[in-house]
């Protein structure tokens, strides 16, 4: 018996996000990617990800929404800004944030996402190792 792999919306396919997207695609995960830098989005598409037009668009059809962004301000904009993921997320979708942000900000974002979209937030910062 085979199980379908979770569908992934990925926001932030830069220095760390792009290799993660490449690995996920290679493992057979369907990935819908967004980045504000057109060249990075093109590279994700070349790796086999489908292209999203905005963070909210990356959420469409996703089981998991993954963030890999360079700054706390970028995280806030991608999640809570116009066309942010919070405008499109619905339960039981889950947001996993690989970005490195302050613990307090992550906790506040998690509470805000739960209040706005009734979805959970997992803080899972990664290093460049």
N, C-alpha and C positions, 0 to 999 in steps of 0.2 A: 504494500500500500504506500503510495507516495502522497505527500502533503504539499500543497502549494506553498511557496515561500511568501512571506509578507511583502506587500508592495510598499516601496519606500519613496517618500518625498524628501529630497535632500536640498537644503538651502546652504550655500557656501561651498563652492567647489574650487577653492584656491589651493594654496600650498599644502594643506593637510587634507582638505575635503576631497580634492580630485583623486589622490591615490586611494582613499577609502571608497569612493564611488567606483573606481576601476576594479577594485577587489570585490565589491558587492556584485557588480555586473558579471564578473568572471565566475562567481559562485552561483549565478543564476537568479539573483534577486532582480525583480523589475524596479528600476530606479527612474524617477521623474525629478530632474535637477533644475535648480535655478541659481544664478549668480549675477551680480550687478556688472561684472566684467564680461563683455561679449566673448572674448577669446577663451576664457575659462569655461564658459558655457559650451562653446564650440568643441573644446577638448573633451568635455564630459559626453557630449553627443557622439563624438568620434569613438569614445570608449564603449558606447552602447546604451547610454542613458537617453531617455526621451527629454525633450526640452520643455521647461515651464516658462511662462511669461512673467511670473511674479512669485513671491513667496506663497501667496494664497493659492495660486494656480498649482504650485508643487504639491499642495495638500490634497488636491482632487484625486480620489481613488486610492489614497495611501492608507496603509494600516499604521505605519510609523512615520513620523516626521523628524528628520535628523537635521540638526544645526551644527555648522562648523564655521564660526565667524570670528574675525580678528579682534573685535573690541566689544565692550559692554554696550556702547551706543549702537553698534551694528546689530547686536542681538535684539535690543529693544525695538529698533526700527523694523527688523525683519519679522518680528512677532506681533508687535502692537501698532505698527504704523499703518498707513493706508495700504491696502492690499497685503497686509501682514498675515501670517499664518493663523493668528487668532480669529481673524474675520471669517475663516473658512473651516476651521477644525470643528469636528463633532464627535461625541463619544461613539465608539470606544477608542478613537484615535489617541495615540500617545506621542508626546514630544520628548525627544532625547537630545540634550544640548551638550555637544562635545567642546564648546567654546570655554575659554577660561575667563570666568567672571567672579566677582566677589560673592562669597557665600550669601550675604544678606540680599544682594541683588537677585541671585538665583532663587532664593526663598520668596522674595516679593513677586518675582515673575511667575513662579509656580502658583502662588495664591491668586494672582491676577488672571492667569490663564484658566484656572479652575472656575473663578467667578464669571469670566466672560464666555467661556466655551464649554465648561464642564468636562475638561480634559486634563489629564495628569502630565506633569513635567518631571523628567529625570535629569538631574545634573550629573554629567559624566565627563568631566574635563579630561582631555588627553594631552600628553606632552609630545614633543617632536621626535622622541627617541625611536 
